[in-house]
């Protein structure tokens, strides 16, 4: 069974911008926040906003207080004026592509042109666009509707940004023949066109298609229609609970796509449940999948990665007690990662729904595992020497305080303030320092390594951990923004974060090659340059294929760090 996820599935630029704007407003302001109408057409996102206390208003009151966000579809200009007159602070989250259509319509309406909009009459975007046509706007949903209109002396023709590209081609052909004086503007969003083109291509290669997204979403419905027109079984679902497995049972290739307003966590959940539901037919595949997910959910894979990296760093420095250092790192990271996940189940609900459920159902056992592994790490560090013990104890206490309120609530009024985790970028930075310390500095302290060797090995270790952690933060960017975390990818943006990751890994390769042939590191240390090289290639591949299974990506990235220990074993 092969499951293909469309590269274009998920939030488009306009939807992502609108969701980011409302979440940023919620995280930064204490005022009441509303959306005028549904921000986007996705029930899960709307439920999430309500959980954060962000509700929609359908009618404009005479008087109001707080912040109102204009939905991504846009609204008539008179509604914006009425909201401001009522006393609201208005934030316009209209998609820039929709704004450009509004500008076109307004420009020609002022010159006396009639406006013909190719779109759904009751769709919020079309209703908003008509507000700029100065009472000379007309909406058509079919060629019959278009042909029924009189041929105007002056007219501008635009399309709803999520309109079917084939329909627009028919409109264009008719106008070229019967009304060549009309001014035509193909305002279909490039993202919409790419989605429709991709689903046609995927449907041809697949035995069945699953379209994920709100039933009220026009662009999602069109994707389902296009998939059905190919003659392949097409299922339109809002979430994974609606999957009809009997329709997929005989399929060898299943394609998944999603509308522009569908969040990544719904797509990921759909992918996992389809794979799990269909893997029952393949016991061996099911076993491998379960083992992999167990290692990721319990953070044992992260612990193995930390232990392997500590082993490699110890070998590079020529340290003694190599296996002891590896075990200390493994137990410490396992303990801290589990505790962090126990404290952050709320964000995992959006980033890793399966892991959130796992932690909720096994909370007591995971607490026990975290405490026992933390105690074992401290015990082993004490067996090495007292300095290692006190360093690890200090780090453990800092790790425990990460999610706790340090500044009393009476001093800091905002609910999300007063904790280390609330500092922008703290998550990435602290993980890097923690891993760097247990994997490279603790072995150096025990062995009294050469200071230059320590610096080189510390930079090598923290470079790999930065790439790993920043990449995982990119995967979790939607859930982290929802819960108010300010990770580096949220602060810098995804593209800039990927660039920094690439630069760090390339610097890591150069560092090991530069010192790998000297006496400062172990013989054949240059072989470890293979690890950041592999990570660089993997992350570049994942950047271009962003909706490959999240668990699959995490496992492969963690395994690439585990491979550092394997390479070190032959040095």
C-alpha positions as MATLAB code, in Angstrom:
seq = 'XXXXXXXXXXXXXXXXXXXXXXXXXXXXXXXXXXXXXXXXXXXXXXXXXXXXXXXXXXXXXXXXXXXXXXXXXXXXXXXXXXXXXXXXXXXXXXXXXXXXXXXXXXXXXXXXXXXXXXXXXXXXXXXXXXXXXXXXXXXXXXXXXXXXXXXXXXXXXXXXXXXXXXXXXXXXXXXXXXXXXXXXXXXXXXXXXXXXXXXXXXXXXXXXXXXXXXXXXXXXXXXXXXXXXXXXXXXXXXXXXXXXXXXXXXXXXXXXXXXXXXXXXXXXXXXXXXXXXXXXXXXXXXXXXXXXXXXXXXXXXXXXXXXXXXXXXXXXXXXXXXXXXXXXXXXXXXXXXXXXXXXXXXXXXXXXXXXXXXXXXXXXXXXXXXXXXXXXXXXXXXXXXXXXXXXXXXXXXXXXXXXXXXXXXXXXXXXXXXXXXXXXXXXXXXXXXXXXXXXXXXXXXXXXXXXXXXXXXXXXXXXXXXXXXXXXXXXXXXXXXXXXXXXXXXXXXXXXXXXXXXXXXXXXXXXXXXXXXXXXXXXXXXXXXXXXXXXXXXXXXXXXXXXXXXXXXXXXXXXXXXXXXXXXXXX';
ca = [
       0.000    0.000    0.000;
       1.359    3.395   -1.033;
      -0.114    6.593    0.397;
       0.797    9.836   -1.375;
       0.183   13.230    0.239;
      -0.117   16.182   -2.126;
       2.681   18.716   -1.722;
       0.097   21.509   -2.005;
      -2.177   20.117    0.730;
      -2.857   22.319    3.743;
      -2.865   26.003    4.562;
      -2.355   28.384    1.683;
      -0.518   31.655    2.214;
      -3.678   33.671    2.860;
      -5.147   31.232    5.382;
      -1.838   30.795    7.194;
      -1.511   34.582    7.393;
      -5.031   34.985    8.808;
      -4.573   32.228   11.400;
      -1.161   33.582   12.407;
      -2.600   37.081   12.785;
      -5.453   36.008   15.060;
      -3.162   33.784   17.166;
      -0.545   36.524   17.494;
      -3.262   38.968   18.541;
      -4.497   36.470   21.144;
      -1.020   35.778   22.503;
       0.020   39.440   22.692;
      -3.152   41.232   23.775;
      -5.372   41.082   26.855;
      -8.344   42.668   25.030;
     -11.352   40.600   23.895;
     -10.741   39.221   20.392;
     -13.370   38.365   17.816;
     -13.548   37.422   14.163;
     -16.186   38.953   11.922;
     -17.777   35.797   10.594;
     -15.819   32.557   10.311;
     -12.130   33.367    9.940;
     -11.717   30.407    7.546;
     -13.878   27.454    6.494;
     -12.539   24.726    8.754;
     -14.462   23.447   11.819;
     -11.368   22.204   13.691;
      -9.617   25.571   13.433;
     -12.789   27.388   14.485;
     -13.151   25.069   17.502;
      -9.506   25.727   18.387;
     -10.115   29.486   18.276;
     -13.131   29.129   20.569;
     -11.003   27.119   23.022;
      -8.665   30.120   23.120;
     -11.596   32.442   23.809;
     -11.772   33.853   20.267;
     -15.392   33.917   19.115;
     -17.041   35.134   15.937;
     -19.648   37.859   15.618;
     -22.129   37.660   12.762;
     -23.819   41.042   13.281;
     -22.197   44.384   14.026;
     -23.411   45.873   17.340;
     -23.955   49.586   17.882;
     -21.164   49.643   20.462;
     -18.295   47.258   20.993;
     -14.905   46.843   22.638;
     -11.859   44.801   21.707;
     -10.202   43.561   18.550;
     -12.062   42.266   15.494;
     -10.247   40.432   12.701;
     -11.636   40.569    9.196;
     -11.767   37.020    7.841;
      -9.467   35.786    5.087;
     -12.319   35.981    2.543;
     -12.719   39.718    3.039;
     -15.888   41.770    3.664;
     -17.645   44.722    2.009;
     -15.969   48.072    2.829;
     -19.073   49.373    4.589;
     -18.760   46.558    7.153;
     -15.215   47.631    8.033;
     -16.406   51.207    8.521;
     -19.300   50.031   10.704;
     -16.989   47.961   12.933;
     -14.647   50.894   13.466;
     -17.590   53.219   14.152;
     -18.870   50.752   16.786;
     -15.577   51.136   18.676;
     -13.658   48.008   17.648;
      -9.998   47.954   16.689;
     -10.068   46.294   13.266;
      -7.259   44.044   12.016;
      -7.658   43.189    8.352;
      -6.738   39.529    7.803;
      -8.105   39.480    4.253;
      -5.943   37.331    1.983;
      -3.664   39.602   -0.118;
      -4.848   37.760   -3.247;
      -8.444   38.687   -2.405;
      -7.381   42.279   -1.697;
      -5.922   42.499   -5.209;
      -9.304   41.442   -6.653;
     -11.042   44.061   -4.516;
      -8.678   46.698   -5.909;
      -9.414   45.670   -9.523;
     -13.176   45.753   -9.004;
     -13.078   49.101   -7.178;
     -10.839   50.668   -9.842;
     -13.154   49.800  -12.735;
     -16.363   50.354  -10.791;
     -15.308   53.983  -10.304;
     -15.004   54.239  -14.105;
     -18.545   53.004  -14.573;
     -17.771   49.376  -15.462;
     -20.106   46.518  -14.606;
     -18.450   43.702  -12.654;
     -18.985   40.024  -13.404;
     -17.659   37.673  -10.708;
     -17.226   33.999  -11.561;
     -17.953   32.365   -8.228;
     -20.415   31.031   -5.687;
     -23.093   33.635   -4.972;
     -23.281   33.004   -1.234;
     -19.559   32.511   -0.641;
     -18.163   35.121    1.835;
     -15.407   36.116   -0.594;
     -17.900   36.843   -3.365;
     -20.215   38.730   -0.987;
     -17.237   40.857    0.035;
     -16.172   41.481   -3.568;
     -19.653   42.622   -4.556;
     -19.319   45.380   -1.966;
     -16.688   47.036   -4.181;
     -18.768   46.902   -7.396;
     -20.901   49.962   -6.533;
     -24.213   48.157   -7.165;
     -23.131   47.058  -10.650;
     -21.940   43.591   -9.658;
     -23.183   40.259  -11.009;
     -22.280   36.718   -9.932;
     -22.359   33.672  -12.206;
     -21.883   30.047  -11.236;
     -22.221   28.386  -14.636;
     -21.882   29.072  -18.369;
     -25.674   29.244  -18.616;
     -25.709   32.031  -16.004;
     -22.960   33.873  -17.859;
     -24.631   33.609  -21.245;
     -27.928   34.802  -19.760;
     -26.391   38.155  -18.825;
     -26.713   41.019  -21.324;
     -23.546   42.032  -23.123;
     -22.512   45.166  -21.263;
     -20.925   48.169  -22.928;
     -18.183   48.150  -20.311;
     -17.497   45.187  -18.059;
     -14.683   43.670  -16.046;
     -14.656   39.901  -15.436;
     -12.881   38.430  -12.397;
     -12.937   35.059  -10.652;
     -13.348   33.971   -7.082;
      -9.771   33.112   -6.039;
     -10.669   29.452   -5.474;
     -12.648   28.997   -8.712;
     -12.221   25.950  -10.965;
      -9.553   26.737  -13.573;
     -11.407   24.754  -16.276;
     -14.517   26.887  -15.772;
     -12.457   30.081  -16.119;
     -10.997   28.768  -19.392;
     -14.549   28.335  -20.731;
     -15.420   31.896  -19.692;
     -12.301   33.246  -21.369;
     -13.057   31.404  -24.632;
     -16.647   32.730  -24.689;
     -15.551   36.317  -24.059;
     -12.892   36.203  -26.766;
     -15.598   35.241  -29.260;
     -18.672   37.159  -28.103;
     -17.397   40.059  -25.968;
     -13.778   40.824  -26.857;
     -14.136   44.313  -25.306;
     -14.552   42.848  -21.808;
     -11.568   43.265  -19.520;
     -10.681   39.816  -18.169;
      -8.534   39.269  -15.072;
      -7.641   35.716  -14.122;
      -7.731   36.219  -10.357;
      -7.683   32.524   -9.468;
      -4.997   32.112   -6.835;
      -1.857   30.336   -8.038;
      -2.134   28.059   -5.013;
      -5.629   26.993   -6.107;
      -4.457   26.248   -9.633;
      -1.520   24.173   -8.343;
      -3.786   22.167   -6.022;
      -6.221   21.383   -8.807;
      -3.468   20.451  -11.249;
      -1.749   18.246   -8.685;
      -4.899   16.371   -7.666;
      -5.696   15.611  -11.308;
      -2.186   14.190  -11.714;
      -2.292   12.242   -8.435;
      -5.767   10.843   -9.156;
      -4.537    9.411  -12.456;
      -1.783    7.495  -10.643;
      -3.912    6.411   -7.672;
      -6.742    3.962   -7.062;
      -8.587    6.250   -4.628;
      -8.466    9.858   -3.441;
      -9.177   11.276    0.015;
      -9.878   15.013    0.184;
      -9.607   16.523    3.667;
     -11.259   19.800    4.601;
     -14.371   21.638    5.695;
     -17.624   20.826    3.934;
     -18.289   24.591    3.721;
     -14.953   25.260    2.034;
     -15.455   26.080   -1.651;
     -11.904   25.198   -2.709;
     -12.082   21.858   -0.854;
     -15.394   20.937   -2.486;
     -13.900   21.733   -5.890;
     -10.937   19.454   -5.167;
     -13.381   16.655   -4.335;
     -15.327   17.351   -7.551;
     -12.163   17.312   -9.656;
     -11.034   14.041   -8.054;
     -14.466   12.469   -8.698;
     -14.402   13.613  -12.338;
     -11.347   11.420  -12.908;
     -13.538    8.374  -12.289;
     -11.597    7.276   -9.198;
     -13.326    6.745   -5.840;
     -13.135   10.125   -4.062;
     -13.951   10.637   -0.393;
     -14.426   14.131    1.081;
     -13.953   14.132    4.865;
     -13.617   16.849    7.502;
     -11.543   14.690    9.846;
     -10.111   11.190   10.071;
     -13.131    9.821   11.953;
     -15.147    9.972    8.700;
     -12.825    7.706    6.689;
     -14.714    4.967    4.863;
     -12.123    2.202    4.863;
     -14.262   -0.152    2.769;
     -13.866    2.243   -0.166;
     -10.087    2.057    0.216;
      -9.731   -1.644    0.970;
      -8.870   -2.708   -2.597;
      -6.706    0.331   -3.366;
      -2.982   -0.182   -3.818;
      -2.296    3.544   -4.143;
      -4.186    6.182   -2.143;
      -3.748    9.927   -2.674;
      -4.478   12.476    0.057;
      -5.019   16.160   -0.599;
      -6.545   18.924    1.481;
      -8.157   22.297    1.081;
      -6.419   25.607    1.693;
      -7.998   25.937    5.141;
      -7.085   22.467    6.435;
      -4.457   22.483    9.219;
      -1.466   20.147    9.114;
      -2.489   18.215   12.226;
      -5.722   17.061   10.536;
      -3.816   15.962    7.419;
      -1.224   14.137    9.543;
      -3.945   12.437   11.597;
      -5.702   11.329    8.391;
      -2.456    9.935    6.985;
      -1.700    7.966   10.152;
      -5.208    6.543   10.499;
      -5.423    5.483    6.856;
      -2.034    3.812    7.113;
      -2.975    2.135   10.413;
      -6.388    1.066    9.117;
      -5.008   -0.457    5.941;
      -1.871   -1.951    7.527;
      -4.058   -4.489    9.310;
      -3.847   -6.368    6.018;
      -0.032   -6.516    6.447;
       0.953   -7.783    9.931;
       4.688   -7.260    9.337;
       4.200   -3.654    8.246;
       1.911   -3.036   11.193;
       4.549   -4.351   13.648;
       7.310   -2.162   12.200;
       5.043    0.871   12.260;
       4.055    0.268   15.882;
       7.648   -0.185   17.045;
       8.721    3.009   15.296;
       5.824    5.019   16.724;
       6.455    3.609   20.227;
      10.098    4.696   20.107;
       9.086    8.196   19.000;
       6.130    8.599   21.384;
       8.098    7.479   24.447;
      11.126    9.592   23.403;
      13.302    6.494   23.538;
      14.521    7.299   20.037;
      15.662   10.726   21.249;
      17.386    9.055   24.200;
      19.214    6.614   21.899;
      20.279    9.558   19.743;
      21.654   11.430   22.774;
      23.487    8.335   24.005;
      25.011    7.679   20.590;
      26.091   11.312   20.240;
      27.694   11.233   23.711;
      29.521    8.055   22.723;
      30.804    9.726   19.531;
      31.885   12.881   21.401;
      33.699   10.792   24.011;
      35.568    8.889   21.314;
      36.505   12.126   19.535;
      38.063   13.497   22.731;
      39.683   10.236   23.713;
      37.658   10.184   26.940;
      37.402    7.261   29.344;
      34.168    5.712   30.695;
      32.745    6.021   27.187;
      29.686    3.833   27.778;
      28.997    5.491   31.130;
      28.817    8.891   29.458;
      26.535    7.491   26.770;
      24.177    6.051   29.408;
      24.161    9.298   31.430;
      23.174   11.273   28.322;
      20.551    8.707   27.361;
      18.866    8.621   30.787;
      18.995   12.413   31.225;
      17.464   13.171   27.821;
      14.803   10.479   28.241;
      13.783   11.938   31.601;
      13.702   15.569   30.439;
      11.939   14.815   27.129;
       9.188   12.804   28.824;
       8.626   15.502   31.440;
       8.504   18.190   28.783;
       5.913   16.214   26.812;
       3.863   15.657   29.957;
       3.769   19.417   30.488;
       3.036   20.213   26.831;
       0.239   17.778   25.976;
      -1.860   20.798   24.968;
       0.380   21.710   22.035;
       0.900   18.042   21.125;
      -2.861   17.888   20.567;
      -2.149   19.883   17.403;
       1.405   18.765   16.565;
       1.196   15.059   17.438;
      -2.409   13.982   18.165;
      -1.357   10.355   18.598;
       1.392   11.207   21.073;
      -0.913   13.523   23.030;
      -3.415   10.687   23.444;
      -0.609    8.270   24.395;
       0.636   10.619   27.140;
      -2.880   11.215   28.413;
      -3.613    7.485   28.685;
      -0.229    6.505   30.185;
       0.517    9.570   32.296;
       1.345    7.708   35.547;
       3.664    5.170   33.895;
       5.488    7.901   31.990;
       6.031    9.930   35.152;
       7.542    6.843   36.772;
       9.780    6.240   33.744;
      10.908    9.883   33.770;
      11.770    9.831   37.474;
      13.559    6.476   37.315;
      15.603    7.401   34.231;
      16.516   10.765   35.789;
      17.648    9.033   38.983;
      19.720    6.499   37.011;
      21.438    9.311   35.128;
      22.357   11.074   38.372;
      23.584    7.821   39.934;
      25.841    6.991   36.987;
      27.223   10.542   36.885;
      28.055   10.277   40.600;
      29.928    7.060   39.880;
      32.087    8.948   37.332;
      32.961   11.875   39.628;
      31.334   14.492   41.871;
      31.715   17.336   39.345;
      29.724   15.419   36.711;
      27.038   14.707   39.315;
      26.615   18.341   40.338;
      26.562   19.542   36.726;
      23.860   17.009   35.855;
      21.909   17.789   39.035;
      21.961   21.505   38.187;
      20.826   20.806   34.643;
      18.042   18.531   35.885;
      16.746   21.230   38.245;
      16.849   23.781   35.418;
      14.990   21.338   33.183;
      12.293   20.846   35.812;
      11.896   24.605   36.220;
      11.445   25.142   32.473;
       7.666   24.629   32.586;
       7.104   25.999   36.103;
       6.053   29.548   36.982;
       9.098   31.241   38.482;
       7.679   34.762   38.800;
       4.534   34.827   40.991;
       1.213   35.371   39.239;
       0.534   38.493   41.328;
       3.585   40.139   39.756;
       3.033   38.917   36.209;
      -0.629   39.322   35.241;
      -0.505   37.603   31.877;
      -1.323   33.899   32.151;
       1.442   32.763   29.823;
       4.239   34.778   31.467;
       6.569   34.006   34.351;
       8.126   30.773   33.008;
      11.388   30.086   31.206;
       9.417   28.466   28.375;
       7.734   31.842   27.723;
      11.020   33.454   26.713;
      11.181   33.710   22.884;
      13.351   30.952   21.410;
      14.136   29.442   24.827;
      13.035   25.931   23.866;
      15.563   25.534   21.055;
      18.399   27.230   22.932;
      18.000   25.243   26.164;
      17.739   21.896   24.365;
      20.945   22.672   22.458;
      22.812   23.639   25.657;
      21.480   20.629   27.573;
      22.388   18.116   24.879;
      25.749   19.805   24.265;
      26.592   19.577   27.958;
      25.707   15.915   28.510;
      27.130   14.702   25.196;
      30.413   16.634   25.057;
      31.172   18.645   28.211;
      30.598   15.915   30.806;
      33.058   13.558   29.048;
      35.535   16.470   28.830;
      35.228   17.243   32.557;
      35.846   13.608   33.480;
      38.797   13.222   31.116;
      40.346   16.726   31.402;
      40.401   16.982   27.620;
      42.389   19.497   25.594;
      40.433   22.822   25.611;
      40.547   23.108   21.802;
      39.266   19.535   21.447;
      36.436   20.353   23.848;
      35.426   23.442   21.847;
      35.478   21.574   18.526;
      33.499   18.621   19.866;
      31.012   20.902   21.650;
      30.388   22.845   18.415;
      30.011   19.579   16.494;
      27.471   18.242   18.997;
      25.445   21.446   19.364;
      25.413   21.947   15.588;
      23.751   18.570   15.045;
      21.331   19.143   17.927;
      20.435   22.611   16.633;
      19.605   21.208   13.187;
      17.533   18.421   14.716;
      15.668   20.625   17.190;
      15.039   23.549   14.841;
      13.678   21.140   12.226;
      11.322   19.571   14.767;
      10.221   23.084   15.761;
       9.382   23.781   12.118;
       7.225   20.640   12.048;
       5.462   21.822   15.202;
       5.060   25.461   14.170;
       1.250   25.418   13.905;
       0.684   23.818   17.307;
       3.338   25.981   18.988;
       1.781   29.167   17.625;
      -1.673   28.034   18.773;
      -0.423   27.465   22.334;
       1.576   30.686   22.411;
       5.111   29.293   22.202;
       7.634   31.514   20.443;
      10.134   29.082   18.961;
      12.885   30.177   16.590;
      10.927   29.188   13.430;
       7.997   31.309   14.639;
      10.307   34.249   15.323;
      12.375   33.904   12.142;
       9.992   32.170    9.727;
      10.277   28.733    8.136;
      12.409   29.715    5.134;
      14.968   31.618    7.172;
      15.084   28.787    9.731;
      15.833   26.255    6.994;
      18.600   28.497    5.660;
      20.186   28.747    9.107;
      19.934   24.970    9.572;
      21.680   24.435    6.230;
      24.450   26.889    7.138;
      25.001   25.289   10.548;
      25.269   21.802    9.052;
      27.660   22.966    6.322;
      29.787   24.660    9.002;
      29.696   21.410   10.964;
      30.994   19.473    7.968;
      33.798   21.989    7.496;
      34.687   21.923   11.202;
      35.154   18.148   11.313;
      37.077   18.080    8.035;
      39.328   20.902    9.279;
      40.240   19.255   12.586;
      39.604   15.629   11.639;
      43.123   15.199   10.261;
      44.875   16.762   13.281;
      45.993   15.401   16.643;
      43.317   17.374   18.481;
      40.723   14.696   17.696;
      40.792   10.922   17.480;
      42.189    9.253   14.382;
      39.838    9.091   11.405;
      37.604   11.681   13.089;
      36.942   13.107    9.622;
      34.574   10.180    9.028;
      32.044   11.856   11.306;
      31.599   14.618    8.701;
      29.357   12.038    7.046;
      26.685   12.603    9.760;
      25.985   16.345    9.190;
      26.213   15.702    5.436;
      23.475   13.070    5.629;
      21.348   15.319    7.855;
      21.787   18.193    5.398;
      20.580   16.062    2.488;
      17.690   14.640    4.499;
      16.429   17.998    5.710;
      16.640   19.484    2.231;
      14.565   16.568    0.967;
      12.017   16.967    3.778;
      11.809   20.712    3.118;
      10.597   19.995   -0.408;
       8.319   17.162    0.728;
       6.840   18.832    3.790;
       3.855   16.546    4.299;
       5.628   13.227    4.527;
       4.575   11.498    7.750;
       5.842   13.545   10.708;
       6.669   10.420   12.711;
       8.622    9.049    9.761;
      10.654   12.233    9.478;
      11.379   12.384   13.211;
      12.505    8.769   13.275;
      14.881    9.221   10.320;
      16.425   12.430   11.708;
      16.936   10.849   15.152;
      18.388    7.743   13.510;
      20.902    9.885   11.616;
      22.247   11.044   14.993;
      22.226    7.466   16.293;
      24.442    6.712   13.290;
      27.078    9.048   14.792;
      27.728    6.434   17.455;
      28.014    3.712   14.828;
      30.569    5.727   12.845;
      32.498    6.552   16.025;
      32.739    2.844   16.838;
      34.961    2.277   13.798;
      37.237    5.259   14.426;
];
